[in-house]
Amino acid sequence: MKAFLLYQDRDLEPPAGWPEGQAALEQDLELPVLWNAMAGGDPFVYEVARKVMFSSLSTDPQTIHYRQAVLQDCLENPQELRQLYALTLEAMEAEKKAHWFFSRSPGAVLSHSLEVLQFHMGLLRKLRHRADEIAGCFKSEGFRRLFSALQEELSEEYFHTVQGHLKTLRFRQGVLMSARLGKGLKGVGYVLRRPNPDRRGWLERILGEKSPSFTFQLPARDESGARALAELQDRGINSVANALAQAADHVQSFFTLLRTELAFYLGCLNLYQELSRLGEPICFPQVSPQMDHTFQQLYDLSLALRTGRKVVGNDLEASGKQLVVITGANRGGKTTFLRSIGQAQLMMQAGMFVGAEAFRANLCQGLFTHFKREEDATMKSGKFDEELSRMSQIVDHLTPRAMILFNESFAATNEREGSEIAQQILRALLEQDIKVFFVTHMYALAGGLYQQNPRGGLFLQAQRLSDGQRSFRILPGPPLPSSFGVDLYRAIFEAAYLEA
């Protein structure tokens, strides 16, 4: 039995390796803040959220719509989702609590498997009853398939049959097996036998004639004899012990998989409730088949979660645009705007909601960030060398229809050289159908691109009000030769002068 809550036809598989640039994405988009909010203190949910988001960059639109429907059900039935997840946690605890003997003998394996299966049968029965109670509240294909499978496969007849087998395998009446003599008169071909049912009434069983039998009794303290007898028994139950261990593993793997897939949606629910508490909007994004990036009131989730308050959102109409260049005032919200776009792209492709009133974009076959880095002691070369080295690593893994977010890249050298290098790299990326968002203070670069009017280009400015204040709005507008750094100079130095 499978859960199939993340994919229609397969389980969530552990990634063969993290995508290239994963560490940079985590750092630049501040994803740990997001995952911490999703986890709600549960490290398992944190790790599942991280895994699903990074493994979904090649997700198809059908899978996104499938997950969105499942997630919509979870948001409408939060208590039911938490109860289902709690049941899977009980299954994990059962495995830990089951007694494990140091011995791996068939008898020890059989005893452990019986204990695990007995507990799991109780949980499966509770899961089946819970499915009966809440199935009508869920509309998505994923949950309807899961509940239907539980109701069909976990019938009362199934539980009755399993309990009967478990009772028999406890061998309270001893082990019945057959064997034949081999070389040296040693027993070979041990086969476990099912005892014939005693169909006599209880009075006849008490007073009736006993069947003839041949028995022997071990002398007291005959440890060697007891050990030999145990070895004989192990030979008889070996195949049964292996089969029961496989059955226990199968049931355990079902609960493990169900817990993993529910953990992702539980993380989404935690995040949704946290954003709702802050008064931030969310929406389910639309997947566009064409080059597109259109949204209303898109905001940086990590900023909202870190500050614990509602933050400024932005609108964008970039349908058919392959290049978006953002310039404007220092501390005007350009990096935040860039980060919100990266977060939304990852969340959309994972089948999640995004932090916006409306969002529509095409899927990308890879997401990369190239943000400026501060000088630090671990750098093995100069800052500009390090920038070019990171760009080279990104290029090695780029494919058409990928997306790159540049934040003040190539500004570590003089403006003329930095602009020329950036233009050459941009030209190559655009020719490969790669979407680019580029934040820059280099007017030579932005002004040159604006004059050339490259294919699909869109130019935005970080708004500065007439009194020098920042609105943190990103609006359409041509590049400006100034980033209004003098505003910060006056604010910082005048404040320092007054303090002195």
C-alpha positions in Angstrom: 0.0 0.0 0.0 1.3 3.4 -1.0 0.5 6.9 0.2 0.9 8.8 -3.2 0.3 12.2 -1.7 3.3 13.9 -3.4 3.2 12.1 -6.7 0.4 10.4 -8.6 2.4 7.3 -9.4 5.4 7.1 -7.2 6.9 7.7 -3.8 9.1 10.5 -2.8 12.6 9.2 -3.5 15.7 10.6 -1.7 17.7 12.8 -4.1 20.8 11.3 -5.5 22.5 14.5 -4.6 21.7 18.1 -3.8 21.3 20.4 -6.8 24.2 22.5 -7.8 24.2 25.8 -6.0 22.1 24.4 -3.1 24.2 26.1 -0.4 24.0 29.4 -2.2 20.3 29.2 -2.6 19.8 28.5 1.1 22.0 31.4 2.0 20.8 34.0 -0.5 17.1 33.2 -0.3 17.2 32.8 3.5 15.5 29.4 3.2 16.3 28.2 6.7 14.0 30.9 8.1 11.2 29.5 6.0 11.9 25.9 6.9 12.1 26.7 10.6 8.6 28.2 10.4 7.4 25.1 8.6 9.0 22.7 11.1 7.4 24.3 14.1 10.1 22.6 16.2 10.0 19.3 14.5 13.4 18.5 12.9 11.9 15.8 10.7 9.4 18.3 9.1 12.3 20.7 8.5 14.3 18.1 6.7 11.4 16.9 4.6 10.5 20.5 3.6 14.1 21.1 2.5 14.2 17.8 0.6 10.9 18.3 -1.3 11.7 21.9 -2.3 15.1 21.1 -3.7 13.9 17.9 -5.5 11.0 19.8 -7.2 12.9 22.0 -9.6 12.1 19.6 -12.4 8.5 19.1 -11.4 5.9 19.0 -14.1 2.7 21.1 -14.0 0.5 18.1 -13.4 2.3 17.2 -10.2 2.1 20.8 -9.1 -1.7 20.9 -9.5 -1.9 17.5 -7.8 0.0 18.7 -4.7 -1.9 22.0 -4.7 -5.2 20.1 -4.4 -3.9 17.9 -1.6 -2.5 21.0 0.2 -5.9 22.8 -0.2 -7.5 19.9 1.6 -4.9 20.1 4.4 -5.5 23.8 4.9 -9.3 23.2 5.1 -8.9 20.2 7.6 -5.9 21.2 9.8 -7.0 19.1 12.8 -7.5 16.0 10.7 -4.1 16.4 9.2 -2.4 16.7 12.6 -4.2 13.6 13.8 -3.1 11.5 10.9 0.5 12.7 11.4 0.3 11.8 15.1 -0.7 8.3 14.2 2.4 7.9 12.0 4.5 9.1 15.0 3.0 6.4 17.1 4.2 3.8 14.5 7.7 5.2 14.7 7.6 4.9 18.5 6.4 1.3 18.2 9.5 0.3 16.4 11.7 1.9 19.0 9.8 0.3 21.9 9.7 -3.2 20.5 12.2 -5.4 22.3 15.2 -6.2 20.3 17.4 -9.1 21.3 21.1 -9.1 20.7 20.6 -12.4 19.0 19.6 -12.6 15.3 18.3 -16.1 15.7 15.1 -17.0 14.0 13.3 -17.1 17.4 14.5 -13.6 18.3 13.5 -12.3 14.8 10.1 -13.9 15.1 9.4 -12.5 18.6 10.4 -9.0 17.5 8.4 -9.1 14.3 5.3 -10.4 16.2 5.6 -7.5 18.7 5.9 -4.9 16.0 3.1 -6.3 13.8 0.8 -6.6 16.8 1.2 -3.0 17.6 0.9 -1.9 14.0 -2.3 -3.8 13.5 -3.8 -1.7 16.2 -2.6 1.5 14.5 -3.8 0.3 11.1 -7.2 -0.3 12.6 -7.2 3.2 14.1 -6.1 4.6 10.7 -8.9 2.8 8.9 -11.5 4.0 11.4 -10.2 7.6 11.1 -10.3 7.3 7.3 -14.0 6.2 7.5 -14.8 9.3 9.7 -13.0 12.0 7.7 -12.9 10.7 4.1 -15.9 12.9 3.2 -14.1 16.1 4.2 -11.3 15.6 1.6 -11.8 16.3 -2.1 -8.4 15.9 -3.7 -7.4 13.0 -5.8 -4.5 12.2 -3.5 -6.5 11.9 -0.3 -9.4 10.1 -2.0 -7.0 7.5 -3.3 -5.4 7.0 0.1 -8.6 6.7 2.0 -10.1 4.4 -0.7 -7.0 2.1 -0.4 -7.3 2.0 3.4 -11.0 1.1 3.2 -10.5 -1.6 0.6 -7.3 -3.3 1.8 -7.9 -2.9 5.6 -11.2 -4.7 6.0 -12.4 -6.4 9.1 -11.8 -9.7 7.4 -8.2 -8.7 6.8 -7.7 -7.8 10.5 -9.4 -11.1 11.6 -7.1 -13.1 9.3 -3.9 -11.4 10.4 -4.8 -11.7 14.1 -5.4 -15.4 13.5 -2.0 -15.8 12.0 -0.3 -13.8 14.7 -1.9 -16.0 17.3 -0.8 -19.2 15.6 2.8 -17.9 15.2 3.1 -17.4 19.0 3.2 -21.3 19.2 1.6 -21.5 22.6 1.0 -25.2 22.0 4.5 -25.8 20.8 6.1 -26.0 17.3 5.0 -28.8 14.9 7.4 -29.6 12.2 8.6 -32.4 10.1 12.0 -33.5 8.9 13.7 -36.5 7.3 17.0 -38.2 8.0 20.0 -37.3 6.0 23.6 -38.3 6.0 24.9 -39.5 9.3 21.3 -39.8 10.5 21.1 -36.0 10.9 17.8 -34.3 10.4 17.4 -32.4 7.1 14.5 -30.7 5.3 12.8 -29.1 8.4 9.3 -27.9 7.5 7.0 -26.0 9.9 3.5 -27.7 9.9 0.2 -26.3 10.8 -1.5 -28.3 13.6 -4.8 -30.0 12.6 -7.6 -28.2 14.3 -9.2 -30.1 17.1 -12.9 -30.2 16.2 -14.0 -32.1 19.3 -16.1 -30.5 21.9 -14.6 -29.4 25.2 -16.1 -32.3 27.1 -14.8 -34.8 24.6 -11.3 -33.1 24.7 -11.3 -33.5 28.5 -12.7 -37.0 28.8 -11.9 -38.5 25.4 -9.2 -40.8 24.5 -5.8 -39.1 24.0 -3.9 -39.6 20.8 -0.8 -41.8 21.1 2.4 -39.8 21.2 6.1 -40.2 21.8 7.7 -37.7 24.1 10.9 -37.2 26.0 11.9 -34.8 28.7 15.2 -33.1 29.1 16.9 -33.7 32.4 17.2 -30.8 34.7 20.2 -28.4 34.0 20.8 -30.1 30.6 21.9 -26.9 28.9 23.4 -28.6 25.9 20.2 -30.5 25.3 18.1 -27.3 25.7 20.4 -25.5 23.2 20.2 -28.4 20.7 16.4 -28.4 21.0 16.3 -24.6 20.4 18.5 -25.0 17.3 16.1 -27.6 16.0 13.1 -25.3 16.6 15.0 -22.4 14.9 15.5 -24.6 11.8 11.7 -25.1 11.6 10.6 -21.6 12.1 13.4 -19.9 10.0 11.4 -19.3 6.9 8.4 -18.1 8.9 10.6 -15.7 10.9 12.0 -14.2 7.7 8.5 -13.9 6.1 7.2 -12.2 9.2 10.2 -9.8 9.4 9.5 -8.8 5.8 5.8 -8.2 6.6 6.8 -6.1 9.6 9.2 -4.1 7.5 6.5 -3.6 4.8 4.0 -2.2 7.3 6.7 0.0 8.9 7.8 1.4 5.6 4.2 2.3 4.8 4.0 4.3 8.0 7.4 5.9 7.4 6.4 6.9 3.9 3.0 8.2 5.0 4.8 10.2 7.8 7.2 11.7 5.3 4.6 12.8 2.9 2.2 14.1 5.6 5.2 16.0 7.1 5.6 18.1 4.0 1.9 19.2 4.1 2.1 19.7 7.9 5.0 22.1 7.3 2.9 24.0 4.7 0.1 24.2 7.3 2.4 25.5 10.0 3.7 28.2 7.6 0.2 29.1 6.5 -0.9 29.6 10.0 2.1 31.7 10.9 1.6 34.0 7.9 -2.1 34.2 8.6 -1.2 35.4 12.2 1.0 38.1 10.6 -1.9 39.1 8.3 0.1 38.2 5.2 -1.7 37.0 2.1 -1.1 33.7 0.3 -2.3 32.3 -3.0 -1.9 29.2 -5.1 0.2 30.1 -8.1 -0.7 29.5 -11.7 1.8 27.7 -13.9 2.3 29.5 -17.2 3.3 27.5 -20.3 5.1 30.6 -21.7 7.9 32.8 -20.4 6.1 34.7 -17.8 6.4 36.4 -14.4 3.3 38.2 -13.2 2.3 38.8 -9.6 0.6 41.2 -7.2 1.8 42.0 -3.7 4.6 39.4 -3.7 6.6 39.7 -0.5 9.7 38.3 1.1 8.5 35.5 3.5 11.8 35.3 5.4 11.7 39.0 6.1 8.1 38.8 7.4 8.9 35.8 9.6 12.1 37.3 11.0 10.5 40.7 11.8 7.2 39.2 12.9 5.2 41.8 11.0 3.6 42.5 7.7 6.1 43.7 5.0 5.8 45.7 1.8 4.7 43.7 -1.3 5.4 44.4 -4.9 3.6 44.0 -8.3 5.2 42.9 -11.6 3.9 42.4 -15.1 6.7 40.6 -17.0 4.8 38.4 -19.4 7.2 37.4 -22.2 10.2 39.1 -20.5 13.4 37.1 -20.3 15.5 39.8 -18.7 14.5 42.1 -15.8 17.1 44.7 -14.6 16.5 46.4 -11.3 18.3 49.6 -10.3 17.6 52.5 -8.0 18.1 53.7 -4.5 20.3 52.1 -2.0 18.4 50.2 0.7 15.3 50.5 -1.5 14.3 46.9 -1.3 16.0 45.5 -4.4 17.5 42.5 -2.7 14.3 41.7 -0.8 12.4 41.9 -4.1 14.9 39.5 -5.7 14.7 37.1 -2.7 10.9 37.1 -2.9 11.0 36.0 -6.5 13.4 33.1 -5.8 11.3 31.9 -2.8 8.1 32.0 -4.8 9.6 30.1 -7.7 10.8 27.3 -5.4 7.5 27.2 -3.5 5.5 27.1 -6.7 7.5 24.2 -8.2 7.1 22.3 -4.9 3.3 22.5 -5.2 3.0 25.0 -2.3 1.2 28.4 -2.0 3.3 31.5 -2.4 3.4 34.8 -0.4 1.4 37.0 -2.7 -2.1 38.0 -3.6 -1.6 36.5 -7.1 1.3 34.8 -8.8 1.8 33.3 -12.3 5.1 32.1 -13.7 6.6 29.5 -16.0 8.6 26.6 -14.6 12.3 26.7 -14.7 14.7 23.8 -15.1 17.0 25.0 -12.4 17.3 28.0 -10.1 20.6 29.7 -9.3 21.7 32.7 -7.3 24.8 34.9 -7.7 24.7 37.4 -4.9 27.6 39.5 -3.8 29.7 38.2 -1.0 31.5 40.1 1.7 35.2 39.8 2.2 36.1 37.0 4.6 39.2 35.2 5.8 38.2 31.9 4.1 38.5 33.3 0.6 41.5 31.9 -1.3 41.6 34.6 -3.9 40.4 38.2 -4.4 36.8 39.1 -4.3 36.4 39.5 -8.1 38.2 36.2 -8.7 35.7 34.6 -6.3 32.8 36.1 -8.2 34.0 34.8 -11.5 34.7 31.3 -10.0 31.2 31.0 -8.7 29.8 32.1 -12.1 31.9 29.5 -13.8 30.5 26.8 -11.5 26.9 27.9 -12.3 27.6 27.9 -16.0 28.8 24.3 -15.8 25.4 23.2 -14.6 23.1 25.5 -16.5 20.4 24.2 -18.9 18.0 26.0 -21.1 14.9 27.4 -19.3 16.8 27.8 -16.1 16.6 31.0 -14.0 19.4 33.1 -12.4 19.1 35.8 -9.8 22.1 38.3 -9.9 22.5 40.7 -7.0 25.2 43.3 -7.6 27.4 40.8 -9.4 30.8 41.8 -11.0 30.9 45.1 -9.1 34.1 44.1 -7.3 36.2 45.5 -10.2 35.9 49.0 -11.8 32.5 49.8 -13.4 33.7 49.7 -17.0 35.3 46.3 -16.8 32.5 44.9 -14.6 29.8 46.2 -17.0 31.6 44.7 -20.0 31.9 41.3 -18.4 28.3 41.3 -17.2 27.1 42.2 -20.6 29.0 39.3 -22.3 27.6 36.9 -19.7 24.1 38.2 -20.1 24.2 37.9 -23.8 25.2 34.3 -23.6 22.6 33.4 -21.0 19.8 35.1 -23.0 20.8 33.2 -26.2 20.3 29.9 -24.2 16.7 30.8 -23.1 17.7 31.4 -19.5 15.6 33.9 -17.5 17.6 36.5 -15.7 16.8 39.0 -12.9 19.7 41.4 -12.4 20.1 43.9 -9.6 22.9 46.3 -10.2 24.3 49.7 -9.3 26.5 49.8 -12.4 24.9 52.5 -14.6 27.2 51.6 -17.5 25.7 48.2 -17.5 22.0 49.1 -16.9 22.1 52.1 -19.2 23.8 50.2 -21.9 21.2 47.4 -21.8 18.4 50.0 -21.8 19.9 51.7 -24.9 20.3 48.3 -26.7 16.8 47.3 -25.8 17.6 43.6 -25.5 15.0 41.0 -26.4 12.4 40.7 -23.7 14.0 43.3 -21.4 12.2 45.0 -18.6 13.7 47.8 -16.4 12.6 48.5 -12.8 13.6 51.1 -10.2 13.6 50.9 -6.4 11.4 53.9 -5.6 12.8 56.9 -3.7 10.3 59.5 -2.4 10.9 63.2 -2.8 12.0 63.6 0.8 14.6 60.8 0.4 12.6 58.2 2.1 12.3 54.6 0.7 8.9 53.2 0.0 10.4 49.7 -0.8 8.3 49.6 -3.9 9.9 48.4 -7.1 8.3 50.2 -10.1 8.9 50.3 -13.9 11.4 52.9 -14.9 14.7 53.5 -16.8 18.0 53.1 -15.1 19.3 56.2 -13.2 22.9 57.3 -12.9 22.6 57.7 -9.2 21.8 55.2 -6.4 21.2 58.0 -4.0 23.9 56.9 -1.7 24.1 60.5 -0.4 20.9 59.9 1.4 22.6 57.2 3.5 25.7 59.4 3.9 23.7 62.2 5.4 21.6 59.9 7.6 24.6 58.1 9.0 27.1 60.9 9.4 24.6 63.5 10.6 23.3 61.0 13.1 26.9 60.3 14.2 27.6 64.1 14.5 24.6 64.6 16.6 25.5 61.8 18.9 29.0 63.2 19.3 
